[in-house]
Amino acid sequence: MRSPVVFLLLAAFLPASQVLAFKASDFKTCAQSGFCRRGRALSARALAAGSSWHSPYSVDPSSVVLASDQASFTASVKSSIYPAVQFGLDVRLHEDGVVRVRMDEVGGLRKRYDEAASWALVQEPHVSRDIAWRVGKGAVRAVYGEKKNIELVVEFEPLKVTLIRDGVEQVVLNGRGLLHMEHFRTKEDSKPATIEGGEAQAPLQSNPAAWFEGEEQDAWWEETWSTWTDSKPKGPESLSLDITFPNHRHVYGIPQHATNLSLPTTTGPDAAYTDPYRLYNSDVFEYLASSTVSLYGSIPLMHAHSAESTVAIFNAVGSDTWIDVGRTAKGTETHWISESGILDVFILPGPTPAEVFAQYTRLTGTAPLPAHWALAYHQCRWNYVSSDDIRSVQQRFDMEDIPVDVLWLDIEYSDDHKYMIWDKKNFPDPVEMIRDVEALERRMVVIVDPHSKRDSNYPVYKAASELGTLVMPKSGSGEYEGWCWPGSSSWIDFFNPKSWDMWVSFFKTKSQDGQWSWIESSDKIGVWNDMNEPSVFNGPEISMPRDNVHYGGWEHRDVHNLNGMLFSNQTFNALFHRTDPPKRPFVLTRSFYAGSQRFGAMWTGDNLCTWEHMAVGIKMVLANGLGGMGFAGSDVGGFFGHPDPELLVRWYAVGAFSPFFRAHAHLDTKRREPYLLEEPYKGMVKDVLRLRYSMLPVWYTAFKEMSTTGIPILRPQYVVFPNDPDGFAVDDQFYVGSSGLLVKPVTTPGATSASVYLSDPQVYYNYFTSHVYPASNKKATLGRTVTVPAALHEIPLLIRGGSIVPTRERPRRSSPLMRKDPFTLRVALGVDGAAAGEVYLDDGEGYGYTSGEFVWRAFGAETKKASSKKAASKELRIWSRNRTTQGGSDDVALYNPANGFAQDISGVRVERVIVFGVDTRPKTVNVGDGRTVEWEWEEGVGFGATAEGKAGVLVIRDPAVGIASDWEIVVAF
């Protein structure tokens, strides 16, 4: 741990926001950002002009050129206020119905940054060959879709793009005439024209663009904010675009912000916020729990939803972007203002949430299937101070019989913050320490930040400097020098391809050709990439100057929001190539962009130990899931402050139902590892952790589904029930994958119960008590609210009727020790007496699953009349089969029941089946081969109950059936 004296010395170099609480003056507002001021002023002029306002941009009809296969078309676009400036339009339809609209300046003084999409996309999308464009006098049109019910209309005068489904407008670009691509120009060209007056008159200044751009050249050529001046050598180059969803009143996404899932408004008389939502990756210390302030990551993806359809837009821009959101009587208006870049917008037509997720992840990729251990509990602190400290923490977990899989090291493990170089005073035996952790089937994660101490004896800095792969200052030569944890620092420019092999070589555990590598590590270590916004303590807005220069001559302003993704991308790549065959890398990143889901997990940053931060963390994780970043979580307990026992217990319950489950704390906080709590709180946290471990089969299966379909692990109400308007704004409860588990974390102090909203006419059961919440009367309204017990030792967790939930109930100290443990199946009978579920299993570490080394089982249950007159009046059949289909995945086609992994777990059995909703005592319970098994029944109400009560529960004990085998259990009544 850093001494108080050292911390005070460092504090002298830190921005105030890094020493105290959130300080708004460390970050710009829209009014302090020149291009945002210009964009909002443009919108204000349009609003004031009313119906007389018109966009100056139009398509030249004579320039329309259809591709030879008619899959796309191009055209010239002109601006009436700058007739000499040329723009090019490119519109194409993808095979899955996604529309891509690109516009760029043609033949300008400079090239606009156009590479954001190339970093975000997993591949160049396949363009449809079945589209027939119709070119008319005023527009180009295309009708497509299986039902031919989708129409794309590109109008010429003014330029407007509209997506229509079933005759209803879904998405409109430039419908309000706010499109403006500030073209490159010179200062001389920017001077207003002079008109000579008469003999008695002074010359007049004429600016024909003033009605649109305004009279002032606001921050065109230089901009000063606080103590920093941005030189803006390219002049004005911002991009403004209005995107309207005329019939969708709920919009979601554009993470990362601490706010509601259904985004509150920023414009209009009842606006919830005064500033637009900002996308500018920032190191925000103790961020506000409700704000439009940009945080650590930026995904320019927005979903729009109504009871009739879901659509989305992905705006592939990497620069600072502000987004206004306003409501109309039937829909939503948004205004996107970016500092630089081309117009490159993807319109995702849906029309369901699931199809939007599929469309987006076909563009940017799905999250990979992580290592199984990464889904278990992670214990972190800034900082565990020595090798012996790590060993002691591990020992205490084991003494208290509390499970943990991962121990973390923050920055103080390193010698003078030279990452990958151990502080040998406190960590004299790092390899032995790591082995001691791994010997108990646990893992370590170690932080590696992007800043490199400017020390010629530091091999990381030395290699990057000699290779010429460091970010440059505005001069375009040399090395940019800024201040971060090590003091004087430079940053590797991961846009430079020469840096990639270098970074891979650093993570080898054996030296390659005499080059330095991190040999004092392990091929099982995970890596934590922090501070990669990038955070620069003495830079503007705690980041790099915008006129810094990256590979290819691009300014930092062009690529700022991409920067963090490239760092975690190359770290993932380095860990992937660490061994042959490779193991699944674990990388945690703080900063991210569209496509970052391909490279690991994220967390919500430097939160506070408040109830408000715990609550908004849930909403942020849900929003990140919509943006593809489903492997997400918040620091349990809050990074800053001292949570009281009640808050800490509740936060562990939140963490246990987050995809990424880590406790973390600031160096100034008291130690708060679970074993330090007094009873009864220690026992409560232990129970929560054991619950998480028992449900790892559920989480791993949900991760598998996300990796193949793109549907997030945590699913908001509107995603599961897209036709229920009362659920569209619900963001304090969620479903876990397709498991049927519905959780409502408690986020208010002193609670003893929780109100849970249920959208569907289905029966629900309390996971712990089997209490029944019966289906609503079909004649009643769709949704209903039920009250669930939620004392401090309770979690409001329901199983939806019709679900089968697989768990492993034997407590272990780490998850790898559970690999051969038996399963319990909870069968929650639905209103029709049926249920279904699944479980996915593989070795949890390597890539054998890509060649068929896995087990993927589908479970089913059905209640029906007996098949024989001699039998009882009805019977319940429960079975297991191979799962035969999975959208977006070829895995099942590869499956061979005799694969090595399936053989390895052939002895793993189902040791218990618990059936909820059985209101009649069974007569017999047999396995399909005729064997009779032991069972017991607790009297209660059935799946068709009309009033609340305790469910009848049938427990089938040790049916001796294999988890990887086909089987059937028959319950006769």
N, C-alpha and C positions, 0 to 999 in steps of 0.2 A: 504494500500500500504506500502511496506517495506520502511523504511526511508533510505536516501542515505548513512548514516553511517553504518547501518546494511548491506546494499548491498555491501559496500566496504569491510566490514569485511568478509562476506561470499565469496566475490570474491577471497580472499586470499587462500581459500580452493578449488576453482574451477579450472579445467583445463583451459588453455588459450583459448581454443575453446569455452568455455562457457562465456567468458567475451568479446572476440573480435569476429572477423568474422571466417569463416571456416579456420581451420588450418590443413593442410594435415598431419603435423607431429604427430597429435593426433591419427592417424589411420595407420595401416600397409598398405604397398603396397605388391604386390605379392613377390617382391624381398626381402622384410623384413619378409616374412612368410616362415618358413622352409619347411612345407609340400607343399606349392604352388611353391616354388623354385624347389623342387624335381619333382613335376608334370610337370612343364614347361620344366625342363631340360630333362625329359624323352621324351617329345614331340619333343624337338630339336634334340635329338639323333636319334629318328625315322625318322625325316625329312632328316637328314644328311645321314642316311643309305639308304634311297630310297627304291627301290624294294627288297633289301636284308633284310630289317627289317621284323621280324616275332614276333608274340606274343608268350610268353613262356607258356601260359595257354592252356590246351587241355582237352577234355573230354575223360575219359576212356570208350570206347564203351561197354566193358563187364559189366560196372556198371549201365547202363541205366535200370531203373525200371519204367514201366508204372503202374499208379494207377489201381486198380481193375476195375474201371469204365472208364479207359482211359482218365480221365479228366485232368490229369497232369502227369508229369514224373519227376523223380529225377535221378541224376547222380553224379559221383565223378569227380572232376576237379583237375588236377595236374599242378604244375609249373615246367618247366624244370630246372629253376635255383634253386629251393628249392624242390627237389623230395620227401623229407620226410614230407613236409607240405601238409595236406589234406584240400580240399575245397569241399563244397557240393553245387550242383546246383539244383534248384527247378523251373520248368517252368509250368505255368498253364494258361489255357484260360478261361476267364469268359463268362458268358452267353451272354453278349452284345458285345463280340468280343475283349475286352481288354485283352492284354497279360501281365502277371506278371512274371518277371524274378528275382529270388533271388539267391544270392551266399553268402556263409558265410564260415568262417574258421571252420573246424571240428576238435575237440579234441585238440585245441590250449591251450596255457598256460593260457589264459583268455578268457572271453566271450566278443565278440564285441557288441556294443549297437545295438539292433534290434527292438526297440519299437517305432521308429518315426512314422511308418505307423499306429500303433495301436492308436495313438493320433489323427492322421489326418483322418483316415477312419471313416465313420459313422457306418459301420458294416463290418463284414467279407464278401467279395464279393462272390457271388454265382458262382461256377465253372460249366462250360458247361458239360453236360452229352452226348453231341452229337458229340464230337470230336473223330476222329479216327487217332491216331498217327501212322506214318509209320517209323519204325526204319531201316535205311539202313547202309551200311558200313561206310559212312562218315558223316551222319547227321540223325537227327530226324526231320520229317516233319509233318505238319498238314495243310489240306486244309479245309476252312470253309467259312461261310457267306451264305446268302440266295442264292446268285448266284454262290457259290463255287469259287469265284474269289479272295479270300484272302489266302495267303500261309505264314505260319511261318516256317522258316528253322533254325534249330540249328545245326551248323556245329561243328565237333569234333576237327579238327586239322588245325589251331588253333581254339579255341572257338570263335564262331561268331554267332550272332543272327540277322536274317534279316526278316523284315515284307515286304511282296510283295502284291501288289494289281494289278490285270489285267496285270500281268507280269512285272510290274514296281516296282523297289525298293522304299519303303517308308521310312523305318527307319532301320538303321544298328547299332548294338552295337558291339564294338571292331573291326570294320572294318579296323581301322588304327593301331591296335595292341597296344593301350595305356592302356588297362586294367591292373591295378596293385593293388592288395589288400596286403598292407604291413602286413605280419603276425606278431603275437606276438613272441617275442624272448627275450633272456637275453643278457646282455652286453658281457658276456663271449662267448656266442654262436655267437656273431656278429663280433668277431675278425677274420681277414683274416687267412686262412690256411697258415701254414708255410711249405715250401718245402726246404729240405736240399740240399745245393749245393755241389760241389766237395770240395776237400781239400783247394783249393785256393779261393773258392767262399763263400761269406756270404749267409746265408739262404735267400730264396726268399719268398715274400708275394704273395699269390695267391687269387684272388677274382673272382670266375667264374660268379658272378652276375653283375660284373662291366659294362659289355656291355649294360645291361638293367637298373640297378639302379644307375650307376655311381660309381666312385672310393671313394667318400667321404661319410661319415656317417653324412650328413648335418642335424644338429639340431634333431638328433634321440632321445637323452636322456636328453637334457636340452636346453632351448632356452631363450636367453636374448634379450629383446627389450626395448629401452629407459631405464627406471630405474627398470623394472620388469623382474623377472626370472620365467619362467614356468618350474616346476620341472619334468614334463612328466614322471611320475612313471611307465607308461605302455610302454614307448618307442614309436617307430614309429608304426602308425596304420592307415595311410591315405589310401584313395581309389581314384584311377584314372580310368576314363572311357571315351572313346571317343564315341560320339553319332552323327551319320551322317544322314542327310536328303538329299540323293543324287539328288533328283529332286525337291527340294523346296528351293528357293532362299530368301524367307522372313521368318524370325523367330520372334516371339513375346513372351512377358511374362516375366518370372523370376523376378516379382516385388519384391523389390521396388528399382527403380533407376530413377534418373532424366535424362531422355534421350528420344530419339525418340521411337515411338511405334514399328516400324520395326527396330529391334536392329542393330545398326551399328557394324562394325567388330572391333575385338581386335587383330587379327593376319593377316598376309599377307602384301604385299607391300603397299597397300592403306588403311591400318587399320586406323579407325577413332580414336581409343583409344590405348594406350600402355599397359594398365593394363587390366586383365580380369574383367568381371562383378563379383562382390562379393555378396554373400548372408551371411551376418553376422549382425544380428540385432544390430543397433548402434544408439546412441544418437548423431546425427550429427547436430551441431549448424550452422545455416546459410549455408546450403549445397549449393554446386555449381549447376547451372542450366543445366549443361551438363557434366555428369560424370558417370563412372562405380562404383564409391564409393557406398558401401552398405549403405542403410538408415535404417529405423526403423523396417521394416518387411521383411520376406523372404518366397517366395512361389516357390519351385523348380519345376515349371511347365513351359514347353516351347511348344508353338504352332509353327508348320511349315506349310507354305501355298504356294500353287501354283494355277494356274487356273484349274488344274485337280483335286486337292484334298487338304484336310486339315488333318493333323495328329498332335499328341502331345505326349510328354513324361512327366511323373511325377516321379521324382527321390526322393523317400521318405528317405531323410537323414536330420538329425537335427543339424549337426555340421557346422562349418565354411566351406563355399564352394566357390570356384572360377570357373568361366566359361569363357573359351575362345570361340570366335565366328569368323569363317573365311568363306569366300565364295569360291566356285569352279565355273567352267563355268556354271554348271546347278543347283547346290545345295548349301548346307551349311554344314560345319563341325563344331562340337562343342566338347569341351574337358572339362569335369567336374572333379574337384579336391577337395575332401572333407577331412577334418582332421580326421574323424573317422566314424564308422558305417559300416553296411553291404551294399552290393549291393541289392537294392530293387527298381526296375524300372518297372513302368507301361507304356506300350505302348498303346496309344489310337488311334485306326485305323481310326476314322472319318467315312466317308470321307468328311463330310461337317463341317463347323464351328458349326452349331447347334448340330450335333451329337457328336462332341468333347466336347461341353459344357455338354451335357447330360451324356456322359461317365464319365467325370471328377466329376460331382456333384453326380452321383450314387456312386462314391467312397467316396467323402469327404463331401457330403451333400450340400443342397442349403441354401441360406440365408433365415431366417424366415421372415414372413410378419411382418414388424415393426408396432409400434403404428402409427396411422395416423398423430398425431401431430409432430412426429419426422421428417416428410418430409417437414415441414414448416420452417420458418426462425428462426435461433438461434442467440442470441446476447451474446457475450462472451468478456471477457477482463481479463488480469492478472493485476489488480484484481478489481472487484467492492468491495469497501473497508469497507462497513458496511451494516447493514439492511436498513438504511435510503437511502443509495446509490442505492440499488436494487429497493426500492419503488420509488425513484426519476426517475430512468431510465424507469421503467414501466409507470409512469405518463407522462413522456415526449413523449414516443411513442404514448400514447393515445391522448395527447393534439395535436399532429401533425397529428393524424389520419393515422399513419404508422403501418402496421400489424407486429406482432411478436408473436411467440408461446413459446419461451424458453429463460430463463435467466440463465446464468451460473456463477458458483463460482469456481475460481482457488484456489491455495493452501493457500492464505492468510486468508481464512475464519477460518482456524484451529488454535488452540492454540499451538504455537511453532511447527507447522507442524505435529501435532498428528492428523491424519485424522480421521474424524467423531467426533472429540472433538472441539466444537465451541470456538472461541476467544470471550469470553463474553464481553470484553471491546467494541468491534466494532459490534458484533452480539449478543446483549443481549437478543433478543427475536426471535431465529431462527424459532421456530414452528409458531409463529404468522406471521413472514415474509413469510414463505412458504405458509401459508394459504392465505395471501393477494395476492400472485401471482396466486395461484390456484383458488381463488374466481373469477378471471376474465378469467377462462378457459385457463390458461397458465400453464406451467410446469417449474420446476427448474432441472438443472443438476449440480451435485456437484462432485468435483474431489476426488478420493481416489487412492493414489499412492501405489506401492507395498512395499516400504521401511517403516519400523516401527522404530520410535525413541526408542532407547535403554533406556527406562525409566520404572522402575518397577511400577510406578503409572499409566502408560498408559495401559489400559485394553487390547488393541489389542496385543501389544508386550508381556504383562504378560501372556495372555492365550496361545499364540503361543509358548512362551519359556517353560511354564510348561508342554505343551503337547508334546514338543520335535519335533516341526514341522518347525524349522528354518534351512535355508541352513547352511552347515557346512564348515569350512576351510579345507585345504588339508589334515589335520590330520585325518579327518573323524569323529571327535567328537567335541562337543562344538558348538559355534555359530559364524558364520562368521560376522565380524564387518567391515563395510565400511562407506563411507561418502556420504550423500545425503542431501536434503533440511533440514531435522531436525538436521543435524550434525551426530553424531554417530548413525548408523542404522544397523538393521538386516533385512533379507528378509524371508518371509514365503515361505516354499518349497511346492508349490502346486502339486508337483509330489507325495507327501506324502498323501495318502487317509485320514489320520486323520485330515488333515487341512480342508477338504471339509465341513463337518458338522459344524465345528467351524466357518468357513466363512459365512455359511448360517445364523447361530445364530446371528452374528454381525448386520445383516441388518433387523432384526425383529424390528418393531416399538413399540412392547410391550415386556417387559422383560420376558424371559422364564426360569422358575425355579430359579429365582434370579440371573441368569447370566447377565453380561453386554450386552447390545445391543444398537443400535443407536436409542433410543426412541425419540430423538430430531430431527426427520426427518419426512418423510411422505411416504406412500405406493405408491405415484406417482412420487417420485423423480427418475431421471435418474442418472447414475454414469459414470464418466469419468475416465478411467484407463490410466494414463500417465506413462512415465518413466519405462515401463515394459520390456525393451530390455534384461536385466535390465540395467538402468543407475546407475553407481557408480562413483562419482566424482573423487575419488582417486584410481580408479582401472585401469588396463591396457586397453587401447582403450575406456576409460570411461565406463567400464563394470566390471563384476566379473572376478577374476582370473580363468583361465581355469581348474586349478586343485582343485577348490572348489568341495565339495562332496554333492550330492543330495540323496534323498531317493533311496534305492536299491543299493547304493554304486557307482552309476554312476557319472562320473566327469562332471563338468559344460560344458566342451568342447563337450561332447556327446549330450547335450540337449539344448545348448544355444538358437538356433533358435525356439525351442518349448516353451521356458519359458514364453514369453509374452502371447501366446495363452492360456496357462493354467490359467493365472491370469484372463483374460477376461472371460474365460469359467466358472470359479467358481463365478465370480461376476454376470454373467448372471443367473447362477443357483440360486444364493442367492436371486436375485430380483424376479425370477420366483416363489420361495417358500415364498415370503414375504406375500402373501395373498392367501386366499382360497375362491373362485376360483382364479387362478392366472391372473394377468394382463401381457400384453406383456412387457418384460423388454426393457429398452434402455440402452445400454452400448456402449461407444466410447472407442476404444483402439488405441494406437499409434503403438504398436508392434503386429505382427501377423505372422501366418504360414498357410500352407494349412489346410483348415478346419475351420479357424477362422471366416469364413463367417457365421457360425452357431450361433455366439455369439454377433453379433452386427455390428456397423459401424466402419470405420477408417477414419483418415485424414492424409494428407501428411506431417505433422510435421512443423518444424520451418522454414517457408519460409520467403523470403524478399519481400519488397514492390517494386519489379521491374517488368517491362514488361516481361522480360525473365522468371522470376519465375511464373508469371501468366500464360504464354504460356505453360511452361513445366508441370505445375500442371494439365492441361487438359490431356496431354499425360500420366501422371502418373495415373490419375483416370481411363483412358481407359485401361491401362495395368493392374491395379488392378481388373477391371471388368473381364478381361480375366482369371485372377487367382481366380475367384469366389467371390472376395471382391467387389461386385457391389455397396454396400452402402458406398460411398466414396466421399470425397471432399477435397478442399484445403482451408486454412484460407483466407477468403475474405479480401482484403486490404493488405495482407502480415502481418506476425506476427511481423517482425522487420521493423522499419523505419516509414516514414511519407509520405504516398501516396498523390500526388497532386489530385485535384478533378477529372481530366480526368481519371487518372488511377483507382481511387476508383469507379467511375461510371462504367467503363468497367469491373472492377472486380465483381461488383454486378451482372452484366449481366452474367458473367461466373458462379457465384455462383447460380444464379437462374436456371441455366441449369446443375447443379450438383446434384447428388442424395442426398448428405449431404450438407446442405447450412448453413454455420456458418461464421459469422464475428468474428475475434479474433485479439488481439493486445497485444504486450509486455508492461510491466509496464512503460517503458521509453518513450513510444509513446504518442503523444497527443491523447486526446479523439476524437473518430471519429464515434460515433453513427450517424445514418443517419439524425436525427433531428438537428444535429449541423452544417450540411452543409449549405452553402449559396445557394440561388436560382441562376441559374436554376437547380443546381446540386441536391439539396434536392428533387425537384419535379421529376427529372429523376430517382433517386433511389427509390422514392415512387412508381413510375410507374412500375419499374422493380419488386419490391416486390409484388405489386398487380398482376402483370402478373404471378408470381410464384404461388400465392394463387389461381388465377383463374384456373390454370392448375393442381391443386392438384389431380383432378380425373384422369388426364393423368398419373401423377407420381405414384399414388397409384395402378393403373391398371398395370403399368410397373413393379412395385415391386411384384405384385401378379404373373405376368408372370415369373419373375426371380425366385421367390420362388418355382415355380412348374417345370420349364424347365431348370433352370441354365443359360439361355441366359442373358447376362448382360443388365442393364438398358440403359446405354450409349453404342451404337453400332458403332464401326468403319466402315469405308467404306467397307473394305474387308469382314466383317462379313455379311453385308446386301447384297453385290454384290460380291460373292466370285469368279466370273468368269471374272472380269474386272481388268486386270493387272495394269492399270493406277491408280487404287484406292488402291492398296496394301500398299503403303507407306503413304497414306493420314491420318494424325493424328491431324489435326487442325479443324475438323468438325466432326459431329456425328449425328446419329439418336437417338431419345428418344423412347426406347421400340419399339413396333409395331405400334406406333401412326401415323407414317408418317411425324412427325415433324423432320426437318433437320435444325440444328443450326450451324452457323459458328461464334464463338465468335471473337470479334475484340481484338487483342493482340498487336497492334502496335500503337504508338501515332500519333495523327493527322489524322487518317483515316477518310475518308468520304464515302468510298465504300469498298466492300469486294468481292473477287472472290470465288465463290462457285462451287465445282466440282460436276457434276451430272452424275452418271454412266449409268442410264437406259433411254430408249426411252419413257419417261413418262412426262406428263405436271406437272409443279410445280407452286404454287401460293405463293406470298408474304403474310405472315400471317396477316400483318397489313393493307396493301394497296390493296390486291387482284390482284396485278400485275401478269400477266401470263408470265411464261417462258416455251414456247411451247416445245413439244417433238421434239427431233431431227429427221431428215429424216432417215427413217429406213435403207436406203442404206449407210448412213454416218457411221463413226466409233461410237462405243457404247457411249463413254463418251463425255462430253462437259463442258465448263466452262461458267458460267453466272456472270454478275456483279450485285450486290445487294446494294442498298443504305445502308450506315452504318455511318451516322453522329452520334455524341455523344448520341443523344436521340433515336437512332434507333438500333435495334438488327437484324442482318441478320438471319431471321427465315422464313423458307419455309414450306409449306405443300405439301407433295407429292400427286399428283393426284391419286385418288382411295382410299383416306383416309377419315374417319369421326372422328373428334376430339371433345370429350365432355369437357366442361368447366363450371365453376360457376363464374359468372361475378359480383356478388354483393360484394362490399368491406366490409370486417369485420376486427375487430382488432385481432382476432385469429381464427385458423382453426376450432376448435370445434363449433364455432358459425355458421358455414356454413352447418352444418349437415342436415338441412332441407331446404336449399336454392335450388331454381330451377336451371335447366341446360340449357346451350346453346350448340347446336350441329353445328359444322362447317363441311359441306359436300363439299369436294374437288373432283369434278368429274374427273375421269381419262380419258385417251384417248378413252376408250370404253364407256364412259358415266356412268360408275358404280363407286361405292365406298363402303367401309366397315370399320367398327371400332368396338370398344367395350368399356365397362366401368365395373369396378368391385367395389362393395361397401360392406362394413360390418360395425360393430359398431366401428371399428378403435381402439379398446382397449383390448378386451378380446379374448378368444379362441372359441367363439360360432361358428365361421366360420368353424371350423373343424367338426362340427356336422350339417352343412347345413344352418347356420344362415347367409345368405349373399344374395346379388343380383348380378348377372353377366349377363349383357345384350350384345347381338350382334346387331349392327346396319348395315343396308344395304341400298344401293340405286342402281337403275337401270333405264337407259333410253332406251326406246324401242318404237316400233310402237304401236299406240293405239289399245286396245283390241276390239274396236267396230268401225264399219264403220261410225257410226253417230258421233263418237267422233273426237277429234282433230287428227292431223296427227301423233303426238307422245305424249308420256307421261313419266313423271319421277315419279317413286315410291320410297318412303323412308319409311323404316320400322324398327321395334325393335322386337327382339325375345330373348328367353332364349338362352344363349350360351350353346352349347351341348357337346363340347369336349375341352379338354385342355391337351396337352401332359404331361405325368408325374404326373397328378393330379387325385385324386378320388373325388375331391370336387363336381363336377357337378353331379356325381351319387348320392350324398347325398341331392341334392337340392330339396326342396319342395316349390313351389310358395307361399304356405301359411305359410312359416316359420315366426317366430316372428319378425325378422328384416325387412323382406319384408313388413309385415303388418305395422310396425312402420313408414316406409317411403312411404306408399301407397299414401299419399297426395302430395309427391314431384313430381313436374311436369317438363316437358320440356317447357321453356317459349319462346324459340326462336330457329329457324333453319335457318342457313345461308348457302346458296348453292353457291359455286364458279363454274364458267364455264357455266353459262346459257346465251346463246346468243340470245334467243328469249323471247319476252314478253309472260308470261303465259296467258291463257284464264281463267282458274279457278284453285283454290287450295282447295282441300277438304280433310278432315280426312276420314278414311275408313268408318265411320258410316254415311257419307253423309253430315256432317257439313261443311259449308264453313268457312274458316278462313281468317283473314286479312293478306295481304302481300304487299310487294313493290319490285320493280325490278329496278336495275341500269343497264343501257345499257352498253354492253361491249362485248368482244370476248368470244367465247365458249371454251369448253375443247378440241376441235379439231383445235384450232388456229395454224397457221403456222408462225406467227410473234408475237413478244412481244406486250403487250398492257394491258390495264386494263380489268379484267375479268368482264363479266356480272354477277351480283350478285342478287340472289333472297333471300329476307329476309321474312320468314314466322313467323308471330307474334302470340305468345301464342296459339299454337294449342290445348292446354288443354289436353295433353296426359301425362300419368304417366311414370316416369323413370323406374319403375318396372313392367310396363304393356306391353302387346303386342299391337301394333298399326301400322297403315299404313297411310301415307299421299300421296295423288295422285295429281300431278301437270300436268294439261293438257295444251298442246300448240296448 
